[in-house]
Structure formats: structure tokens, C-alpha cells
Amino acid sequence: MKWTTKPLAEVAEFRLGKMLDEKKNKGEPLPYLANINVRWGEFDLDNLREMRFAHDEMNRYGLKYGDIVMCEGGEPGRCAIWKESVPGMMIQKALHRIRPHDGLDYRFLFYSLLHKGRIGSFVPLFTGSTIKHLPREKLAKVEIVFPRLDVQCHIADILSGYDDLIENNRRRMALLEESSRLLYREWFVHLRFPGHEHTRITDGVPEGWERKSLGDLCSEIRESVSPENLEPDTPYIGLEHMPRRSISLNDWGKVEEVTSSKNRFKTREILFGKIRPYFHKVGVAFVDGVASSDTIVIRPMNEKLHGLVLMAVSSDEFVAVTAQQMKEGSKMPRADWKQMQSYCVPLPPSGLLSTFDGVIQPIISQLNALTFANQKLRAARDLLLPRLMSGDFAV
């Protein structure tokens, strides 16, 4: 079967989002996506910001189901399909909105762009020496190779089947994580723990509990390692791999991405992104590896404290206090462990602590299992991707 080759400009409509300018922008405040909200194949929709859009700008910068949103800068080419997760969503200038014409399945186009990103096809198109960009005029020339529509849909059905399973697992993980956050808030913020009805509270601490600083429960681990001393299969967790409002570090890169010294971490240690806008990214590691030097590696003093420390440092309350204490650096504000470790954590008696940890650890185990299930699904999809997108694999 012969496939057609055309430049993207001939098979899709695309445009950049709106420039953020508080003085000039007028109209209705609406949520918008920025570069940081777009991941490969998914969106990070926590902490969305708003911008004013006039009525005549709604169609120009608005999103509808099936649009492909692509990063123009940062990691140019990174993209995902918009499925109307949030109504009235708009885009900022750092993003391209790609809307395929009739005759081109939006899922097939996404997988074509994903494949190009995987094999580095966008790299020769980048401009900029430090911060890379994929300008509109360069994007317009990207060649899209595609079969007839029914074959496109068949290919997209196969690949999206894997992504649908991945998304289902993500939703399960989100529910598990939310249940752990709610339990922590109930016990350690609202102090409604088992037996609280018969426990006296003095100066915010229940009778039998202790007021501890975070530094009493865990420590910062500083073990720097240079690229030449890393094994080829060492996982690398950069700030871009750390999801917002998630305690699962379920994505990581390859060691060849590492070009400078990084922080070594071990399985079950906790990573805290310390540089704005990543300081609120916190997660427990499911593998040994290395992380960005802009992370703080946290190790509980013992296993019994693991669940409590993890939930404490990933809580909204801790993140808010840390944000207020951000140390102003030469480029960006940074969290400072010397200040972070003074944060007060109520420590329950051994029995209650064991009960709490007995709930949290099975959740962590389930998150671990779902993380590796998604890794296998991605690997299977990525194995099929080049074969299907090249037409070498019969469907």
C-alpha cells in the first residue's frame, strides 16, 4: 500500500498561543496551558493559571477535543492530545495548537509526531543556542507520512489501546494517592486519629504524642556522582520527570541524558524538587538512580517513619511553608534544607504510627506495581510505534 507524504502545513492548521501580558490583555479570565503543563502524551493540570481573553480570541487560542498541543520551547516537539479535561481551556504563546484537516486522524498524527520526537527528527529544526525552540515556519515543513484514513484509524486504535490502559492505571494511582493524602490530613492536620475523642490536646499536640522537627525524623542525603561513573542502565529522574501532586516517581529518563554531576538516590528514598517552579514536586523512588542536582534526597531515620515522612513532605501544608521560606538564588529561588528540617511534625505513639504506616505502605506497593505495569505498556507501545508508523507492519 502506497503512503502519502505531505508537509504538516498542508494537512493541519496550527498556530501559537497568546502572549501573556497583564497590562494589555482584556476580556474574560480563563485557564490556559503553558509549556510546563504539557508532557509526552499527557497534561499536568494542577495549579493552572488564568489569563484574560477577549471574545474574538476564544476560537483563535482555544482548544477543542482532538487538538494536539505541542511545546514550542523547552523540550520542543513534546506533545499530547487535548480531550477537554477542563472546559474553556486556552493556550499560551509557548505552545503550538495543531488541528488536523479532514482525512487525517488526530490520533494517527499524534503518534506520527511522537515517533518523530523519539527518533530525534525535530532536532535539526530547533533554533536557539541555550533554550531550544521549534518555530512555526520550521514546524510547517515537518513531513507527515500517512496511509488512507481507515488504515490510519486502525493503527491509531492499536496504539491508543496501550495508552488507554496506561491512563486507566494513572487514574487508579491518583485515587490511591488522594486516599493517602486524606488520611494524613485527617490524622496529622485535623488530629482526628483513632481514639481522638478521648485524647486531650495541649498546644496542638495530642496527649502521648511528641512534637518533632522534620530533621529528627529524616535527613538529607548528599551523594554526588559524575556522568562517567554511572552504569549505562542507571535511571535518571530530572525535574521534568517529577509529576505535580503525585507521590509516584513513575517516569524517568536514560543515563545518556546526564551531562553533569547528579544526586544519587536509592529505592524508597524521597525526592523533593527544590527549585521554583518545581519545589512542590515530591515523590518516592521505585528504583535506584540519579536525580537532578536541584532535588533534595530525603531518607527517613528508619522504616517505621517512612510513611509519615513521605506524607508530611508531600503535604500541601509543608509545601506552602517551604514556598514561603524559599532562598533567593542568583537565578531562581530555591528551597533550603536547613529551614525545611525545622518544620514541626506531630509524632504519634508507636502503635498509632504502625497503624498509619500499615495503611500507607500497601498504597505505595500498589503504586509501585502500577508504575511498572505502565512502564511495560509504554515499552510495548514504543516497540510497535516505528513499525506501524513506517508502514512495514501489516495491520
C-alpha positions, 0 to 999 in steps of 0.5 A, a space after each residue: 500500500 502506497 503512503 502519502 507524504 505531505 508537509 504538516 502545513 498542508 494537512 493541519 492548521 496550527 498556530 501559537 498561543 497568546 502572549 501573556 501580558 497583564 497590562 494589555 490583555 482584556 476580556 474574560 479570565 480563563 485557564 490556559 496551558 503553558 509549556 510546563 503543563 504539557 508532557 509526552 502524551 499527557 497534561 499536568 493540570 494542577 495549579 493552572 493559571 488564568 489569563 484574560 481573553 477577549 471574545 474574538 480570541 476564544 476560537 483563535 487560542 482555544 482548544 477543542 477535543 482532538 487538538 494536539 498541543 505541542 511545546 514550542 520551547 523547552 523540550 520542543 516537539 513534546 506533545 499530547 492530545 487535548 480531550 477537554 479535561 477542563 472546559 474553556 481551556 486556552 493556550 499560551 504563546 509557548 505552545 503550538 495548537 495543531 488541528 488536523 484537516 479532514 482525512 487525517 486522524 488526530 490520533 494517527 498524527 499524534 503518534 506520527 509526531 511522537 515517533 518523530 520526537 523519539 527518533 530525534 527528527 525535530 532536532 535539526 529544526 530547533 533554533 536557539 543556542 541555550 533554550 531550544 525552540 521549534 518555530 512555526 515556519 520550521 514546524 510547517 515543513 515537518 513531513 507527515 507520512 500517512 496511509 488512507 484514513 481507515 488504515 490510519 484509524 486502525 493503527 491509531 486504535 492499536 496504539 491508543 489501546 496501550 495508552 488507554 490502559 496506561 491512563 486507566 492505571 494513572 487514574 487508579 494511582 491518583 485515587 490511591 494517592 488522594 486516599 493517602 493524602 486524606 488520611 494524613 490530613 485527617 490524622 496529622 492536620 485535623 488530629 482526628 486519629 483513632 481514639 481522638 475523642 478521648 485524647 486531650 490536646 495541649 498546644 496542638 499536640 495530642 496527649 502521648 504524642 511528641 512534637 518533632 522537627 522534620 530533621 529528627 525524623 529524616 535527613 538529607 542525603 548528599 551523594 554526588 556522582 559524575 556522568 562517567 561513573 554511572 552504569 549505562 542502565 542507571 535511571 535518571 529522574 530530572 525535574 521534568 520527570 517529577 509529576 505535580 501532586 503525585 507521590 509516584 516517581 513513575 517516569 524517568 529518563 536514560 543515563 545518556 541524558 546526564 551531562 553533569 554531576 547528579 544526586 544519587 538516590 536509592 529505592 524508597 528514598 524521597 525526592 523533593 524538587 527544590 527549585 521554583 517552579 518545581 519545589 512542590 514536586 515530591 515523590 518516592 523512588 521505585 528504583 535506584 538512580 540519579 536525580 537532578 542536582 536541584 532535588 533534595 534526597 530525603 531518607 527517613 531515620 528508619 522504616 517505621 517513619 517512612 510513611 509519615 515522612 513521605 506524607 508530611 513532605 508531600 503535604 500541601 501544608 509543608 509545601 506552602 511553608 517551604 514556598 514561603 521560606 524559599 532562598 533567593 538564588 542568583 537565578 531562581 529561588 530555591 528551597 533550603 534544607 536547613 529551614 525545611 528540617 525545622 518544620 514541626 511534625 506531630 509524632 504519634 505513639 508507636 502503635 498509632 504510627 504502625 497503624 498509619 504506616 500499615 495503611 500507607 505502605 500497601 498504597 505505595 506497593 500498589 503504586 509501585 506495581 502500577 508504575 511498572 505495569 505502565 512502564 511495560 505498556 509504554 515499552 510495548 507501545 514504543 516497540 510497535 510505534 516505528 513499525 506501524 508508523 513506517 508502514 512495514 507492519 501489516 495491520 
